[in-house]
Amino acid sequence: MAEKPFSDSWADASYWWEGRTPAPDAETLPAKADVLVIGSGYTGLHAAIQTARAGMHTVVIDAGRIGEGCSTRNGGQVSTSIKPSFGSLKQKFGADTAERIFREGQASLDFTAKFISDEAIDCDFRVVGRFHGAHSPRQYEQLARDAEAAHPVLDTEAYIVPESEQHSELRTDFYHGGIVFPKHASIDPGAYHAGLVEVAQQSGASLMPNCAATALAEEHVEHEVQTVRGRIRARNVIVATNGYSGNLLPWLQHRIIPIGSYIIATEELPKDQVDEFFPTNRIQSDTRKLVYYYRLSPDRKRILFGGRVSLRETDPRRSGPILLRDMIAIFPDLEDVRISHSWAGTVGYTFDSLMHAGRRRGLYWAGGYCGAGAGMAGYLGNMIGRQVSGDKTATTVFSEIPFSGRPYYRGNPWFLSSSVLWYRILDRIR
Ligand SMILES: Cc1cc2nc3c(=O)[nH]c(=O)nc-3n(C[C@H](O)[C@H](O)[C@H](O)COP(=O)(O)OP(=O)(O)OC[C@H]3O[C@@H](n4cnc5c(N)ncnc54)[C@H](O)[C@@H]3O)c2cc1C
C-alpha cells in the first residue's frame, strides 16, 4: 500500500457530492400542510412526488441538507434488495408470502428503471448485472446449489461462473468463482437524487433543509410536529428517516438498527489498468458476511469500494486506509493506488433482514432496507405516497409481514461489535 494512502486533494465527503450544489434553503415553515414528509432521501422524495401530484400540499423537511443521508452516499448498486434466501422465507412465512417478497424485490428494480426512464432523469442507470464472488470453495458450492434450486417463477436468470472463467468477469484470484445476476443495475446515486429533487419541486412539493423534527405528537385527526424551525400541523405525516431515525418515533427506533457503512473512491486509474481488472461494467459483491461491494465510477476511471471496516463506528480517515488495504488484497497490482474520497453513512437494519412499510392513523413510515435501498427505498416511498393519496391499489407485502423489535433493544446497537467480530470469524472459517 502507498506510504500516503490519501491523495493530496482527498476529501472526507461523498464522491457523488462532487460538483453538486445542494438544494437551496426554503423560506419559512408553513403552519399547516396536507402531508409532512420527514426525511429527504429516496423514500421521502418518492412519497412526496406522489402526494404532491395528487394535489396535496406537501412539505419535505430534513435535519441536514436535502439528501444528507444515505441516498447521496451509497455505492449505486441497484439490486432486488431481498437478503434472506427463498428457502428461509418460505420456512418462516410460507411459499406464497416468500414468493410475493421475491416478486416485490424484482418489482422494485423494474419500478426504478421505469421511473427514471419516464421522468428522463439523467443518472447513468444501466442494467449491467452483478458478479457476486465466492470467497471460499464451500461458498462457491453453495452458490451453485442455490442457482440450481432457484424458484422457476422468480426468473432471476442468474448463472454460475466457475473459478476457471472468473477472469472474464474480474481479474482477480481472490474468489473461487461466483454467480452473475444479469438484471442488477448501476446508477449514479447523487444524480438520481438530484433528479428526484427536481421532479418533487416540479410536482409542487416544498423542500426544507436544516429543519430537524424534534417532537411528534400523534393525534387522531392531525399530527403536530415540532421542528427546529417552528411547529407544523399535518393530517398525514410520512416518516422517511431510515438509519437516521433517532428517537422521534420510539416505536420505529426500537425496530431499526443504525449501522455505519464505509466506502472509498480511488484517484483516477490508467485506462488500460481499469480495462484489465474490470473487463465488464458489472457491479461487484461477495459472499462474505461482512460483504465487500464495489464497482467502477460511471466514467470508468475510479474504483468505488465499500464495506464494514471496524468493530465500532469510526471515521472516514480511519476507514479509508482499511478499505484500501482490503481492496489491494483483491487486486494486488493496485498497491500504489491512493484514495481521493472516503466517506460513510448510516444504514437501517432490521431484525428479520427485511424492509417494512406501514401506517397507523395518519402516520406512515417505510424503511429498514438493510443497506440495499437504492431501488427499494424509492419503490416503498412511492407506495406510501400513493397510499396517502388514497390509491387503494398501492399494497405491499412489506406492510403485511410482522415488524418486530427485541425486548433488549431500545435503539442503541450495543451488540454491534460482537456481531461484527462473529461475522469476521465466520468469514475466515467458511
Ligand atoms: C456507504 C453506503 C453505501 C450504500 N450502498 C448501497 C448500494 O450500493 N445499493 C443499495 O441498494 N443501497 C446502498 N446503500 C443503502 C441506501 O443508500 C439506502 O438504503 C437508501 O438511500 C435509503 O434511503 P432513505 O430515503 O430511506 O434514507 P436516507 O437517504 O438515509 O434519508 C433519511 C433522511 O432522514 C433525515 N432525518 C433523520 N431524522 C430526521 C429528523 N428528525 N428530522 C428531519 N430529517 C431527519 C436524514 O437527515 C436523512 O437525510 C448504501 C448506504 C451507504 C451509507
The ligand as an SDF file (V2000), in Angstrom:
LIG
                    3D

 53 58  0  0  0  0  0  0  0  0999 V2000
  -21.8810    3.8790    2.1980 C   0  0  0  0  0  0  0  0  0  0  0  0
  -23.2190    3.3390    1.7600 C   0  0  0  0  0  0  0  0  0  0  0  0
  -23.2870    2.5290    0.6380 C   0  0  0  0  0  0  0  0  0  0  0  0
  -24.5180    2.0100    0.2220 C   0  0  0  0  0  0  0  0  0  0  0  0
  -24.5560    1.3140   -0.9510 N   0  0  0  0  0  0  0  0  0  0  0  0
  -25.7450    0.8530   -1.4150 C   0  0  0  0  0  0  0  0  0  0  0  0
  -25.8020    0.2060   -2.6710 C   0  0  0  0  0  0  0  0  0  0  0  0
  -24.8030    0.1040   -3.3920 O   0  0  0  0  0  0  0  0  0  0  0  0
  -27.0130   -0.3030   -3.0670 N   0  0  0  0  0  0  0  0  0  0  0  0
  -28.1340   -0.1600   -2.3110 C   0  0  0  0  0  0  0  0  0  0  0  0
  -29.2030   -0.6600   -2.7120 O   0  0  0  0  0  0  0  0  0  0  0  0
  -28.1130    0.5310   -1.1400 N   0  0  0  0  0  0  0  0  0  0  0  0
  -26.9600    1.0440   -0.6820 C   0  0  0  0  0  0  0  0  0  0  0  0
  -26.9280    1.7550    0.4830 N   0  0  0  0  0  0  0  0  0  0  0  0
  -28.2040    1.9750    1.2140 C   0  0  0  0  0  0  0  0  0  0  0  0
  -29.0960    3.0360    0.5460 C   0  0  0  0  0  0  0  0  0  0  0  0
  -28.3390    4.1830    0.2850 O   0  0  0  0  0  0  0  0  0  0  0  0
  -30.2650    3.3540    1.4840 C   0  0  0  0  0  0  0  0  0  0  0  0
  -30.9820    2.1570    1.7610 O   0  0  0  0  0  0  0  0  0  0  0  0
  -31.2560    4.3670    0.9240 C   0  0  0  0  0  0  0  0  0  0  0  0
  -30.5790    5.5060    0.4500 O   0  0  0  0  0  0  0  0  0  0  0  0
  -32.2650    4.7560    1.9990 C   0  0  0  0  0  0  0  0  0  0  0  0
  -32.9830    5.8910    1.5860 O   0  0  0  0  0  0  0  0  0  0  0  0
  -33.9000    6.6580    2.6030 P   0  0  0  0  0  0  0  0  0  0  0  0
  -34.5210    7.7780    1.8840 O   0  0  0  0  0  0  0  0  0  0  0  0
  -34.8190    5.7060    3.2850 O   0  0  0  0  0  0  0  0  0  0  0  0
  -32.9130    7.1760    3.7530 O   0  0  0  0  0  0  0  0  0  0  0  0
  -31.8190    8.3100    3.7300 P   0  0  0  0  0  0  0  0  0  0  0  0
  -31.3660    8.6370    2.3650 O   0  0  0  0  0  0  0  0  0  0  0  0
  -30.7740    7.9060    4.7140 O   0  0  0  0  0  0  0  0  0  0  0  0
  -32.6010    9.5830    4.2520 O   0  0  0  0  0  0  0  0  0  0  0  0
  -33.0310    9.7440    5.5740 C   0  0  0  0  0  0  0  0  0  0  0  0
  -33.0460   11.2410    5.8610 C   0  0  0  0  0  0  0  0  0  0  0  0
  -33.7740   11.4900    7.0610 O   0  0  0  0  0  0  0  0  0  0  0  0
  -33.2300   12.6600    7.6310 C   0  0  0  0  0  0  0  0  0  0  0  0
  -33.6780   12.7380    9.0250 N   0  0  0  0  0  0  0  0  0  0  0  0
  -33.4430   11.8520   10.0350 C   0  0  0  0  0  0  0  0  0  0  0  0
  -34.0440   12.2620   11.1660 N   0  0  0  0  0  0  0  0  0  0  0  0
  -34.6720   13.4260   10.8750 C   0  0  0  0  0  0  0  0  0  0  0  0
  -35.4550   14.3280   11.6540 C   0  0  0  0  0  0  0  0  0  0  0  0
  -35.7120   14.1260   12.9450 N   0  0  0  0  0  0  0  0  0  0  0  0
  -35.9470   15.4450   11.0430 N   0  0  0  0  0  0  0  0  0  0  0  0
  -35.7000   15.6710    9.7220 C   0  0  0  0  0  0  0  0  0  0  0  0
  -34.9610   14.8370    8.9620 N   0  0  0  0  0  0  0  0  0  0  0  0
  -34.4570   13.7330    9.5230 C   0  0  0  0  0  0  0  0  0  0  0  0
  -31.7260   12.4590    7.4550 C   0  0  0  0  0  0  0  0  0  0  0  0
  -31.0280   13.6900    7.5790 O   0  0  0  0  0  0  0  0  0  0  0  0
  -31.6520   11.8380    6.0760 C   0  0  0  0  0  0  0  0  0  0  0  0
  -31.3930   12.7950    5.0640 O   0  0  0  0  0  0  0  0  0  0  0  0
  -25.7150    2.2880    0.9520 C   0  0  0  0  0  0  0  0  0  0  0  0
  -25.6380    3.1140    2.0730 C   0  0  0  0  0  0  0  0  0  0  0  0
  -24.4100    3.6270    2.4760 C   0  0  0  0  0  0  0  0  0  0  0  0
  -24.3420    4.5090    3.6790 C   0  0  0  0  0  0  0  0  0  0  0  0
  1  2  1  0
  2  3  1  0
  2 52  2  0
  3  4  2  0
  4  5  1  0
  4 50  1  0
  5  6  2  0
  6  7  1  0
  6 13  1  0
  7  8  2  0
  7  9  1  0
  9 10  1  0
 10 11  2  0
 10 12  1  0
 12 13  2  0
 13 14  1  0
 14 15  1  0
 14 50  1  0
 15 16  1  0
 16 17  1  0
 16 18  1  0
 18 19  1  0
 18 20  1  0
 20 21  1  0
 20 22  1  0
 22 23  1  0
 23 24  1  0
 24 25  2  0
 24 26  1  0
 24 27  1  0
 27 28  1  0
 28 29  2  0
 28 30  1  0
 28 31  1  0
 31 32  1  0
 32 33  1  0
 33 34  1  0
 33 48  1  0
 34 35  1  0
 35 36  1  0
 35 46  1  0
 36 37  1  0
 36 45  1  0
 37 38  2  0
 38 39  1  0
 39 40  1  0
 39 45  2  0
 40 41  1  0
 40 42  2  0
 42 43  1  0
 43 44  2  0
 44 45  1  0
 46 47  1  0
 46 48  1  0
 48 49  1  0
 50 51  2  0
 51 52  1  0
 52 53  1  0
M  END
$$$$
